[in-house]
């Protein structure tokens, strides 16, 4: 997903990221705390993960495994 001027990247919830990686949402939280995933805080105090970065990391991981 490319960003258009004035548009922000959609923030994925831990559950959405977990579904993409096929792991438990608590694993996603652990990865974020360890610095393996980029995230930001919402005004309500929830973590959100930039969709473009998550998809890029996932594509890199799946591409690396295929080689």
N, CA, C and O atoms as a Tripos MOL2 file, in Angstrom:
@<TRIPOS>MOLECULE
protein
  268   267    67     0     0
PROTEIN
NO_CHARGES

@<TRIPOS>ATOM
      1 N           0.8460   -1.1780    0.0000 N.3       1 UNK1
      2 CA          0.0000    0.0000    0.0000 C.3       1 UNK1
      3 C           0.8860    1.2340    0.0000 C.2       1 UNK1
      4 O           1.7690    1.3640    0.8480 O.2       1 UNK1
      5 N           0.6650    2.1200   -0.9210 N.am      2 UNK2
      6 CA          1.4440    3.3460   -0.9600 C.3       2 UNK2
      7 C           0.6670    4.4540   -0.2770 C.2       2 UNK2
      8 O          -0.5620    4.4380   -0.2200 O.2       2 UNK2
      9 N           1.4080    5.4050    0.2340 N.am      3 UNK3
     10 CA          0.7620    6.5090    0.9170 C.3       3 UNK3
     11 C           0.5910    7.6700   -0.0410 C.2       3 UNK3
     12 O           1.4930    8.0000   -0.8110 O.2       3 UNK3
     13 N          -0.5820    8.2870    0.0180 N.am      4 UNK4
     14 CA         -0.8750    9.4720   -0.7580 C.3       4 UNK4
     15 C          -0.7440   10.6430    0.2010 C.2       4 UNK4
     16 O          -1.0370   10.5090    1.3890 O.2       4 UNK4
     17 N          -0.3080   11.7840   -0.3020 N.am      5 UNK5
     18 CA         -0.1390   12.9530    0.5630 C.3       5 UNK5
     19 C          -1.4130   13.2070    1.3640 C.2       5 UNK5
     20 O          -2.5080   13.2790    0.8070 O.2       5 UNK5
     21 N          -1.2550   13.3400    2.6590 N.am      6 UNK6
     22 CA         -2.4010   13.6000    3.5280 C.3       6 UNK6
     23 C          -3.0530   12.3440    4.0660 C.2       6 UNK6
     24 O          -3.8810   12.4230    4.9740 O.2       6 UNK6
     25 N          -2.7000   11.1840    3.5260 N.am      7 UNK7
     26 CA         -3.2790    9.9360    4.0050 C.3       7 UNK7
     27 C          -2.2760    9.2080    4.8870 C.2       7 UNK7
     28 O          -1.0810    9.1740    4.5960 O.2       7 UNK7
     29 N          -2.7780    8.6320    5.9580 N.am      8 UNK8
     30 CA         -1.9160    7.8600    6.8280 C.3       8 UNK8
     31 C          -2.0980    6.3860    6.5540 C.2       8 UNK8
     32 O          -3.1410    5.9430    6.0740 O.2       8 UNK8
     33 N          -1.0610    5.6400    6.8710 N.am      9 UNK9
     34 CA         -1.0960    4.1900    6.7680 C.3       9 UNK9
     35 C          -2.1260    3.6550    7.7690 C.2       9 UNK9
     36 O          -2.2300    4.1640    8.8850 O.2       9 UNK9
     37 N          -2.8690    2.6490    7.3770 N.am     10 UNK10
     38 CA         -3.8500    2.0570    8.2830 C.3      10 UNK10
     39 C          -3.1150    1.3240    9.4010 C.2      10 UNK10
     40 O          -2.1370    0.6190    9.1550 O.2      10 UNK10
     41 N          -3.5880    1.4970   10.6110 N.am     11 UNK11
     42 CA         -2.9980    0.8220   11.7570 C.3      11 UNK11
     43 C          -3.6880   -0.4990   12.0230 C.2      11 UNK11
     44 O          -4.9070   -0.5440   12.1880 O.2      11 UNK11
     45 N          -2.9200   -1.5730   12.0640 N.am     12 UNK12
     46 CA         -3.4680   -2.8970   12.3330 C.3      12 UNK12
     47 C          -3.4720   -3.1730   13.8360 C.2      12 UNK12
     48 O          -2.5630   -2.7560   14.5540 O.2      12 UNK12
     49 N          -4.4860   -3.8660   14.2970 N.am     13 UNK13
     50 CA         -4.5510   -4.2660   15.6970 C.3      13 UNK13
     51 C          -3.6270   -5.4660   15.9140 C.2      13 UNK13
     52 O          -3.2310   -6.1270   14.9540 O.2      13 UNK13
     53 N          -3.2840   -5.7460   17.1680 N.am     14 UNK14
     54 CA         -2.4750   -6.9390   17.4280 C.3      14 UNK14
     55 C          -3.1370   -8.2150   16.8960 C.2      14 UNK14
     56 O          -2.4470   -9.1090   16.4070 O.2      14 UNK14
     57 N          -4.4520   -8.3030   16.9870 N.am     15 UNK15
     58 CA         -5.1590   -9.4900   16.4860 C.3      15 UNK15
     59 C          -5.0290   -9.6210   14.9700 C.2      15 UNK15
     60 O          -4.8790  -10.7290   14.4540 O.2      15 UNK15
     61 N          -5.0860   -8.5040   14.2600 N.am     16 UNK16
     62 CA         -4.9500   -8.5460   12.8000 C.3      16 UNK16
     63 C          -3.5330   -8.9670   12.3960 C.2      16 UNK16
     64 O          -3.3510   -9.7550   11.4680 O.2      16 UNK16
     65 N          -2.5380   -8.4340   13.1020 N.am     17 UNK17
     66 CA         -1.1480   -8.8130   12.8250 C.3      17 UNK17
     67 C          -0.9410  -10.2950   13.1430 C.2      17 UNK17
     68 O          -0.2920  -11.0220   12.3900 O.2      17 UNK17
     69 N          -1.5020  -10.7240   14.2650 N.am     18 UNK18
     70 CA         -1.3760  -12.1330   14.6660 C.3      18 UNK18
     71 C          -1.9740  -13.0500   13.6070 C.2      18 UNK18
     72 O          -1.4090  -14.1050   13.3180 O.2      18 UNK18
     73 N          -3.0930  -12.6710   13.0320 N.am     19 UNK19
     74 CA         -3.7280  -13.4800   11.9930 C.3      19 UNK19
     75 C          -2.8240  -13.5830   10.7650 C.2      19 UNK19
     76 O          -2.7200  -14.6460   10.1550 O.2      19 UNK19
     77 N          -2.1720  -12.4770   10.4070 N.am     20 UNK20
     78 CA         -1.2730  -12.4950    9.2450 C.3      20 UNK20
     79 C          -0.0580  -13.3910    9.4730 C.2      20 UNK20
     80 O           0.3700  -14.1160    8.5750 O.2      20 UNK20
     81 N           0.4920  -13.3320   10.6860 N.am     21 UNK21
     82 CA          1.6790  -14.1250   11.0150 C.3      21 UNK21
     83 C           1.3390  -15.5240   11.5220 C.2      21 UNK21
     84 O           2.2220  -16.3620   11.7030 O.2      21 UNK21
     85 N           0.0570  -15.7620   11.7470 N.am     22 UNK22
     86 CA         -0.4200  -17.0520   12.2760 C.3      22 UNK22
     87 C           0.2050  -17.3690   13.6350 C.2      22 UNK22
     88 O           0.7250  -18.4600   13.8680 O.2      22 UNK22
     89 N           0.1340  -16.3690   14.5250 N.am     23 UNK23
     90 CA          0.6090  -16.5150   15.9000 C.3      23 UNK23
     91 C          -0.4560  -15.9590   16.8370 C.2      23 UNK23
     92 O          -1.4570  -15.3960   16.3940 O.2      23 UNK23
     93 N          -0.2300  -16.1220   18.1290 N.am     24 UNK24
     94 CA         -1.1330  -15.5830   19.1350 C.3      24 UNK24
     95 C          -0.9130  -14.0660   19.2560 C.2      24 UNK24
     96 O           0.2190  -13.6060   19.1020 O.2      24 UNK24
     97 N          -1.9620  -13.2810   19.5280 N.am     25 UNK25
     98 CA         -1.7930  -11.8310   19.6940 C.3      25 UNK25
     99 C          -0.7760  -11.4570   20.7830 C.2      25 UNK25
    100 O          -0.1200  -10.4210   20.6800 O.2      25 UNK25
    101 N          -0.6410  -12.2820   21.8110 N.am     26 UNK26
    102 CA          0.3500  -11.9990   22.8560 C.3      26 UNK26
    103 C           1.7750  -12.0920   22.2940 C.2      26 UNK26
    104 O           2.6730  -11.3910   22.7600 O.2      26 UNK26
    105 N           1.9750  -12.9440   21.3090 N.am     27 UNK27
    106 CA          3.2780  -13.0440   20.6550 C.3      27 UNK27
    107 C           3.5970  -11.7400   19.9290 C.2      27 UNK27
    108 O           4.7340  -11.2700   19.9560 O.2      27 UNK27
    109 N           2.5990  -11.1640   19.2870 N.am     28 UNK28
    110 CA          2.7800   -9.8870   18.5880 C.3      28 UNK28
    111 C           3.1940   -8.8100   19.5970 C.2      28 UNK28
    112 O           4.0910   -8.0130   19.3210 O.2      28 UNK28
    113 N           2.5550   -8.7870   20.7420 N.am     29 UNK29
    114 CA          2.8920   -7.8210   21.7840 C.3      29 UNK29
    115 C           4.3320   -8.0260   22.2680 C.2      29 UNK29
    116 O           5.0650   -7.0580   22.4720 O.2      29 UNK29
    117 N           4.7290   -9.2740   22.4480 N.am     30 UNK30
    118 CA          6.1100   -9.5610   22.8610 C.3      30 UNK30
    119 C           7.1050   -9.0960   21.8060 C.2      30 UNK30
    120 O           8.1430   -8.5250   22.1400 O.2      30 UNK30
    121 N           6.7940   -9.3380   20.5350 N.am     31 UNK31
    122 CA          7.6670   -8.8890   19.4550 C.3      31 UNK31
    123 C           7.7950   -7.3700   19.4560 C.2      31 UNK31
    124 O           8.8800   -6.8330   19.2350 O.2      31 UNK31
    125 N           6.6890   -6.6820   19.7040 N.am     32 UNK32
    126 CA          6.7110   -5.2140   19.7370 C.3      32 UNK32
    127 C           7.5780   -4.7220   20.8940 C.2      32 UNK32
    128 O           8.3790   -3.8020   20.7250 O.2      32 UNK32
    129 N           7.4210   -5.3320   22.0620 N.am     33 UNK33
    130 CA          8.2230   -4.9290   23.2270 C.3      33 UNK33
    131 C           9.7070   -5.1960   22.9990 C.2      33 UNK33
    132 O          10.5550   -4.4620   23.5060 O.2      33 UNK33
    133 N          10.0220   -6.2380   22.2440 N.am     34 UNK34
    134 CA         11.4100   -6.5890   21.9450 C.3      34 UNK34
    135 C          11.9890   -5.7480   20.7970 C.2      34 UNK34
    136 O          13.1810   -5.8410   20.5040 O.2      34 UNK34
    137 N          11.1590   -4.9360   20.1520 N.am     35 UNK35
    138 CA         11.6260   -4.0830   19.0720 C.3      35 UNK35
    139 C          11.6070   -4.7300   17.6980 C.2      35 UNK35
    140 O          12.1490   -4.1770   16.7410 O.2      35 UNK35
    141 N          10.9910   -5.8910   17.5970 N.am     36 UNK36
    142 CA         10.9520   -6.5930   16.3060 C.3      36 UNK36
    143 C           9.8780   -6.0510   15.3710 C.2      36 UNK36
    144 O           9.9580   -6.2380   14.1570 O.2      36 UNK36
    145 N           8.8650   -5.3750   15.9360 N.am     37 UNK37
    146 CA          7.7870   -4.7860   15.1440 C.3      37 UNK37
    147 C           7.6480   -3.3100   15.5000 C.2      37 UNK37
    148 O           7.7440   -2.9300   16.6670 O.2      37 UNK37
    149 N           7.4230   -2.4950   14.4910 N.am     38 UNK38
    150 CA          7.1910   -1.0740   14.7040 C.3      38 UNK38
    151 C           5.7290   -0.8700   15.0700 C.2      38 UNK38
    152 O           4.8390   -1.4650   14.4630 O.2      38 UNK38
    153 N           5.4890   -0.0290   16.0610 N.am     39 UNK39
    154 CA          4.1200    0.2710   16.4520 C.3      39 UNK39
    155 C           4.0190    1.7000   16.9440 C.2      39 UNK39
    156 O           5.0290    2.3640   17.1740 O.2      39 UNK39
    157 N           2.7880    2.1680   17.1030 N.am     40 UNK40
    158 CA          2.5340    3.4630   17.7130 C.3      40 UNK40
    159 C           1.3450    3.3080   18.6430 C.2      40 UNK40
    160 O           0.5960    2.3360   18.5600 O.2      40 UNK40
    161 N           1.1860    4.2750   19.5220 N.am     41 UNK41
    162 CA          0.0880    4.2430   20.4890 C.3      41 UNK41
    163 C          -1.0690    5.0890   19.9820 C.2      41 UNK41
    164 O          -0.8580    6.1760   19.4440 O.2      41 UNK41
    165 N          -2.2860    4.5980   20.1510 N.am     42 UNK42
    166 CA         -3.4680    5.3950   19.8480 C.3      42 UNK42
    167 C          -3.7230    6.3240   21.0310 C.2      42 UNK42
    168 O          -3.1000    6.1820   22.0830 O.2      42 UNK42
    169 N          -4.6230    7.2590   20.8580 N.am     43 UNK43
    170 CA         -4.9830    8.1490   21.9590 C.3      43 UNK43
    171 C          -5.6030    7.3760   23.1130 C.2      43 UNK43
    172 O          -5.5340    7.8070   24.2630 O.2      43 UNK43
    173 N          -6.2010    6.2500   22.8090 N.am     44 UNK44
    174 CA         -6.8210    5.4130   23.8340 C.3      44 UNK44
    175 C          -5.8340    4.4790   24.5290 C.2      44 UNK44
    176 O          -6.2160    3.7290   25.4280 O.2      44 UNK44
    177 N          -4.5650    4.5200   24.1170 N.am     45 UNK45
    178 CA         -3.5390    3.7100   24.7620 C.3      45 UNK45
    179 C          -3.3820    2.3110   24.1940 C.2      45 UNK45
    180 O          -2.8810    1.4180   24.8770 O.2      45 UNK45
    181 N          -3.8080    2.1090   22.9440 N.am     46 UNK46
    182 CA         -3.6880    0.7980   22.3080 C.3      46 UNK46
    183 C          -2.5720    0.8280   21.2680 C.2      46 UNK46
    184 O          -2.3160    1.8580   20.6440 O.2      46 UNK46
    185 N          -1.9220   -0.3030   21.0920 N.am     47 UNK47
    186 CA         -0.8780   -0.4080   20.0670 C.3      47 UNK47
    187 C          -1.5190   -0.6030   18.6970 C.2      47 UNK47
    188 O          -2.5090   -1.3180   18.5450 O.2      47 UNK47
    189 N          -0.9260    0.0500   17.7160 N.am     48 UNK48
    190 CA         -1.3050   -0.1640   16.3240 C.3      48 UNK48
    191 C          -0.0270   -0.3210   15.5250 C.2      48 UNK48
    192 O           0.9890    0.3100   15.8150 O.2      48 UNK48
    193 N          -0.0940   -1.1710   14.5160 N.am     49 UNK49
    194 CA          1.0610   -1.5140   13.6980 C.3      49 UNK49
    195 C           0.8170   -1.0110   12.2800 C.2      49 UNK49
    196 O          -0.2040   -1.3490   11.6800 O.2      49 UNK49
    197 N           1.7350   -0.2080   11.7260 N.am     50 UNK50
    198 CA          1.5510    0.3190   10.3680 C.3      50 UNK50
    199 C           1.4290   -0.8240    9.3540 C.2      50 UNK50
    200 O           2.3240   -1.6590    9.2250 O.2      50 UNK50
    201 N           0.3230   -0.8380    8.6530 N.am     51 UNK51
    202 CA          0.0240   -1.9340    7.7250 C.3      51 UNK51
    203 C           1.1160   -2.1260    6.6810 C.2      51 UNK51
    204 O           1.5060   -3.2590    6.4010 O.2      51 UNK51
    205 N           1.6120   -1.0390    6.1030 N.am     52 UNK52
    206 CA          2.6210   -1.1770    5.0420 C.3      52 UNK52
    207 C           3.8970   -1.8260    5.5640 C.2      52 UNK52
    208 O           4.5140   -2.6270    4.8630 O.2      52 UNK52
    209 N           4.2980   -1.4880    6.7890 N.am     53 UNK53
    210 CA          5.5110   -2.0750    7.3530 C.3      53 UNK53
    211 C           5.3170   -3.5450    7.6950 C.2      53 UNK53
    212 O           6.2150   -4.3590    7.4810 O.2      53 UNK53
    213 N           4.1620   -3.8830    8.2190 N.am     54 UNK54
    214 CA          3.8760   -5.2840    8.5670 C.3      54 UNK54
    215 C           3.8490   -6.1350    7.3080 C.2      54 UNK54
    216 O           4.4280   -7.2200    7.2750 O.2      54 UNK54
    217 N           3.1810   -5.6490    6.2760 N.am     55 UNK55
    218 CA          3.1030   -6.4120    5.0270 C.3      55 UNK55
    219 C           4.4800   -6.5360    4.3730 C.2      55 UNK55
    220 O           4.7990   -7.5710    3.7880 O.2      55 UNK55
    221 N           5.2960   -5.4810    4.4700 N.am     56 UNK56
    222 CA          6.6480   -5.5410    3.9050 C.3      56 UNK56
    223 C           7.5010   -6.5630    4.6550 C.2      56 UNK56
    224 O           8.2350   -7.3330    4.0360 O.2      56 UNK56
    225 N           7.4050   -6.5700    5.9950 N.am     57 UNK57
    226 CA          8.1620   -7.5490    6.7820 C.3      57 UNK57
    227 C           7.7090   -8.9630    6.4710 C.2      57 UNK57
    228 O           8.5290   -9.8700    6.3370 O.2      57 UNK57
    229 N           6.4120   -9.1480    6.3570 N.am     58 UNK58
    230 CA          5.8690  -10.4680    6.0650 C.3      58 UNK58
    231 C           6.3250  -10.9380    4.6820 C.2      58 UNK58
    232 O           6.6910  -12.1000    4.5080 O.2      58 UNK58
    233 N           6.3020  -10.0390    3.7070 N.am     59 UNK59
    234 CA          6.7470  -10.3900    2.3560 C.3      59 UNK59
    235 C           8.2310  -10.7550    2.3610 C.2      59 UNK59
    236 O           8.6460  -11.6940    1.6820 O.2      59 UNK59
    237 N           9.0250  -10.0120    3.1290 N.am     60 UNK60
    238 CA         10.4520  -10.3040    3.2170 C.3      60 UNK60
    239 C          10.6930  -11.6750    3.8510 C.2      60 UNK60
    240 O          11.5500  -12.4320    3.3960 O.2      60 UNK60
    241 N           9.9400  -11.9870    4.8960 N.am     61 UNK61
    242 CA         10.0890  -13.2770    5.5540 C.3      61 UNK61
    243 C           9.6740  -14.4270    4.6390 C.2      61 UNK61
    244 O          10.3660  -15.4440    4.5730 O.2      61 UNK61
    245 N           8.5800  -14.2820    3.9490 N.am     62 UNK62
    246 CA          8.1240  -15.3670    3.0810 C.3      62 UNK62
    247 C           9.0330  -15.5060    1.8660 C.2      62 UNK62
    248 O           9.2370  -16.6160    1.3750 O.2      62 UNK62
    249 N           9.5810  -14.4000    1.3760 N.am     63 UNK63
    250 CA         10.5050  -14.4560    0.2480 C.3      63 UNK63
    251 C          11.8120  -15.1410    0.6590 C.2      63 UNK63
    252 O          12.3780  -15.9220   -0.1050 O.2      63 UNK63
    253 N          12.2780  -14.8410    1.8600 N.am     64 UNK64
    254 CA         13.5090  -15.4390    2.3650 C.3      64 UNK64
    255 C          13.3510  -16.9530    2.5470 C.2      64 UNK64
    256 O          14.2810  -17.7110    2.2700 O.2      64 UNK64
    257 N          12.2010  -17.3830    3.0030 N.am     65 UNK65
    258 CA         11.9590  -18.8110    3.2310 C.3      65 UNK65
    259 C          11.8740  -19.6010    1.9350 C.2      65 UNK65
    260 O          12.2140  -20.7840    1.9050 O.2      65 UNK65
    261 N          11.4270  -18.9620    0.8710 N.am     66 UNK66
    262 CA         11.2760  -19.6550   -0.4090 C.3      66 UNK66
    263 C          12.6190  -19.9250   -1.0740 C.2      66 UNK66
    264 O          12.7240  -20.8210   -1.9120 O.2      66 UNK66
    265 N          13.6450  -19.1640   -0.7140 N.am     67 UNK67
    266 CA         14.9480  -19.3110   -1.3700 C.3      67 UNK67
    267 C          15.6980  -20.5250   -0.8920 C.2      67 UNK67
    268 O          16.8100  -20.7830   -1.3520 O.2      67 UNK67
@<TRIPOS>BOND
     1     1     2 1
     2     2     3 1
     3     3     4 2
     4     3     5 am
     5     5     6 1
     6     6     7 1
     7     7     8 2
     8     7     9 am
     9     9    10 1
    10    10    11 1
    11    11    12 2
    12    11    13 am
    13    13    14 1
    14    14    15 1
    15    15    16 2
    16    15    17 am
    17    17    18 1
    18    18    19 1
    19    19    20 2
    20    19    21 am
    21    21    22 1
    22    22    23 1
    23    23    24 2
    24    23    25 am
    25    25    26 1
    26    26    27 1
    27    27    28 2
    28    27    29 am
    29    29    30 1
    30    30    31 1
    31    31    32 2
    32    31    33 am
    33    33    34 1
    34    34    35 1
    35    35    36 2
    36    35    37 am
    37    37    38 1
    38    38    39 1
    39    39    40 2
    40    39    41 am
    41    41    42 1
    42    42    43 1
    43    43    44 2
    44    43    45 am
    45    45    46 1
    46    46    47 1
    47    47    48 2
    48    47    49 am
    49    49    50 1
    50    50    51 1
    51    51    52 2
    52    51    53 am
    53    53    54 1
    54    54    55 1
    55    55    56 2
    56    55    57 am
    57    57    58 1
    58    58    59 1
    59    59    60 2
    60    59    61 am
    61    61    62 1
    62    62    63 1
    63    63    64 2
    64    63    65 am
    65    65    66 1
    66    66    67 1
    67    67    68 2
    68    67    69 am
    69    69    70 1
    70    70    71 1
    71    71    72 2
    72    71    73 am
    73    73    74 1
    74    74    75 1
    75    75    76 2
    76    75    77 am
    77    77    78 1
    78    78    79 1
    79    79    80 2
    80    79    81 am
    81    81    82 1
    82    82    83 1
    83    83    84 2
    84    83    85 am
    85    85    86 1
    86    86    87 1
    87    87    88 2
    88    87    89 am
    89    89    90 1
    90    90    91 1
    91    91    92 2
    92    91    93 am
    93    93    94 1
    94    94    95 1
    95    95    96 2
    96    95    97 am
    97    97    98 1
    98    98    99 1
    99    99   100 2
   100    99   101 am
   101   101   102 1
   102   102   103 1
   103   103   104 2
   104   103   105 am
   105   105   106 1
   106   106   107 1
   107   107   108 2
   108   107   109 am
   109   109   110 1
   110   110   111 1
   111   111   112 2
   112   111   113 am
   113   113   114 1
   114   114   115 1
   115   115   116 2
   116   115   117 am
   117   117   118 1
   118   118   119 1
   119   119   120 2
   120   119   121 am
   121   121   122 1
   122   122   123 1
   123   123   124 2
   124   123   125 am
   125   125   126 1
   126   126   127 1
   127   127   128 2
   128   127   129 am
   129   129   130 1
   130   130   131 1
   131   131   132 2
   132   131   133 am
   133   133   134 1
   134   134   135 1
   135   135   136 2
   136   135   137 am
   137   137   138 1
   138   138   139 1
   139   139   140 2
   140   139   141 am
   141   141   142 1
   142   142   143 1
   143   143   144 2
   144   143   145 am
   145   145   146 1
   146   146   147 1
   147   147   148 2
   148   147   149 am
   149   149   150 1
   150   150   151 1
   151   151   152 2
   152   151   153 am
   153   153   154 1
   154   154   155 1
   155   155   156 2
   156   155   157 am
   157   157   158 1
   158   158   159 1
   159   159   160 2
   160   159   161 am
   161   161   162 1
   162   162   163 1
   163   163   164 2
   164   163   165 am
   165   165   166 1
   166   166   167 1
   167   167   168 2
   168   167   169 am
   169   169   170 1
   170   170   171 1
   171   171   172 2
   172   171   173 am
   173   173   174 1
   174   174   175 1
   175   175   176 2
   176   175   177 am
   177   177   178 1
   178   178   179 1
   179   179   180 2
   180   179   181 am
   181   181   182 1
   182   182   183 1
   183   183   184 2
   184   183   185 am
   185   185   186 1
   186   186   187 1
   187   187   188 2
   188   187   189 am
   189   189   190 1
   190   190   191 1
   191   191   192 2
   192   191   193 am
   193   193   194 1
   194   194   195 1
   195   195   196 2
   196   195   197 am
   197   197   198 1
   198   198   199 1
   199   199   200 2
   200   199   201 am
   201   201   202 1
   202   202   203 1
   203   203   204 2
   204   203   205 am
   205   205   206 1
   206   206   207 1
   207   207   208 2
   208   207   209 am
   209   209   210 1
   210   210   211 1
   211   211   212 2
   212   211   213 am
   213   213   214 1
   214   214   215 1
   215   215   216 2
   216   215   217 am
   217   217   218 1
   218   218   219 1
   219   219   220 2
   220   219   221 am
   221   221   222 1
   222   222   223 1
   223   223   224 2
   224   223   225 am
   225   225   226 1
   226   226   227 1
   227   227   228 2
   228   227   229 am
   229   229   230 1
   230   230   231 1
   231   231   232 2
   232   231   233 am
   233   233   234 1
   234   234   235 1
   235   235   236 2
   236   235   237 am
   237   237   238 1
   238   238   239 1
   239   239   240 2
   240   239   241 am
   241   241   242 1
   242   242   243 1
   243   243   244 2
   244   243   245 am
   245   245   246 1
   246   246   247 1
   247   247   248 2
   248   247   249 am
   249   249   250 1
   250   250   251 1
   251   251   252 2
   252   251   253 am
   253   253   254 1
   254   254   255 1
   255   255   256 2
   256   255   257 am
   257   257   258 1
   258   258   259 1
   259   259   260 2
   260   259   261 am
   261   261   262 1
   262   262   263 1
   263   263   264 2
   264   263   265 am
   265   265   266 1
   266   266   267 1
   267   267   268 2
@<TRIPOS>SUBSTRUCTURE
     1 UNK1         2 RESIDUE 1 A UNK
     2 UNK2         6 RESIDUE 1 A UNK
     3 UNK3        10 RESIDUE 1 A UNK
     4 UNK4        14 RESIDUE 1 A UNK
     5 UNK5        18 RESIDUE 1 A UNK
     6 UNK6        22 RESIDUE 1 A UNK
     7 UNK7        26 RESIDUE 1 A UNK
     8 UNK8        30 RESIDUE 1 A UNK
     9 UNK9        34 RESIDUE 1 A UNK
    10 UNK10       38 RESIDUE 1 A UNK
    11 UNK11       42 RESIDUE 1 A UNK
    12 UNK12       46 RESIDUE 1 A UNK
    13 UNK13       50 RESIDUE 1 A UNK
    14 UNK14       54 RESIDUE 1 A UNK
    15 UNK15       58 RESIDUE 1 A UNK
    16 UNK16       62 RESIDUE 1 A UNK
    17 UNK17       66 RESIDUE 1 A UNK
    18 UNK18       70 RESIDUE 1 A UNK
    19 UNK19       74 RESIDUE 1 A UNK
    20 UNK20       78 RESIDUE 1 A UNK
    21 UNK21       82 RESIDUE 1 A UNK
    22 UNK22       86 RESIDUE 1 A UNK
    23 UNK23       90 RESIDUE 1 A UNK
    24 UNK24       94 RESIDUE 1 A UNK
    25 UNK25       98 RESIDUE 1 A UNK
    26 UNK26      102 RESIDUE 1 A UNK
    27 UNK27      106 RESIDUE 1 A UNK
    28 UNK28      110 RESIDUE 1 A UNK
    29 UNK29      114 RESIDUE 1 A UNK
    30 UNK30      118 RESIDUE 1 A UNK
    31 UNK31      122 RESIDUE 1 A UNK
    32 UNK32      126 RESIDUE 1 A UNK
    33 UNK33      130 RESIDUE 1 A UNK
    34 UNK34      134 RESIDUE 1 A UNK
    35 UNK35      138 RESIDUE 1 A UNK
    36 UNK36      142 RESIDUE 1 A UNK
    37 UNK37      146 RESIDUE 1 A UNK
    38 UNK38      150 RESIDUE 1 A UNK
    39 UNK39      154 RESIDUE 1 A UNK
    40 UNK40      158 RESIDUE 1 A UNK
    41 UNK41      162 RESIDUE 1 A UNK
    42 UNK42      166 RESIDUE 1 A UNK
    43 UNK43      170 RESIDUE 1 A UNK
    44 UNK44      174 RESIDUE 1 A UNK
    45 UNK45      178 RESIDUE 1 A UNK
    46 UNK46      182 RESIDUE 1 A UNK
    47 UNK47      186 RESIDUE 1 A UNK
    48 UNK48      190 RESIDUE 1 A UNK
    49 UNK49      194 RESIDUE 1 A UNK
    50 UNK50      198 RESIDUE 1 A UNK
    51 UNK51      202 RESIDUE 1 A UNK
    52 UNK52      206 RESIDUE 1 A UNK
    53 UNK53      210 RESIDUE 1 A UNK
    54 UNK54      214 RESIDUE 1 A UNK
    55 UNK55      218 RESIDUE 1 A UNK
    56 UNK56      222 RESIDUE 1 A UNK
    57 UNK57      226 RESIDUE 1 A UNK
    58 UNK58      230 RESIDUE 1 A UNK
    59 UNK59      234 RESIDUE 1 A UNK
    60 UNK60      238 RESIDUE 1 A UNK
    61 UNK61      242 RESIDUE 1 A UNK
    62 UNK62      246 RESIDUE 1 A UNK
    63 UNK63      250 RESIDUE 1 A UNK
    64 UNK64      254 RESIDUE 1 A UNK
    65 UNK65      258 RESIDUE 1 A UNK
    66 UNK66      262 RESIDUE 1 A UNK
    67 UNK67      266 RESIDUE 1 A UNK
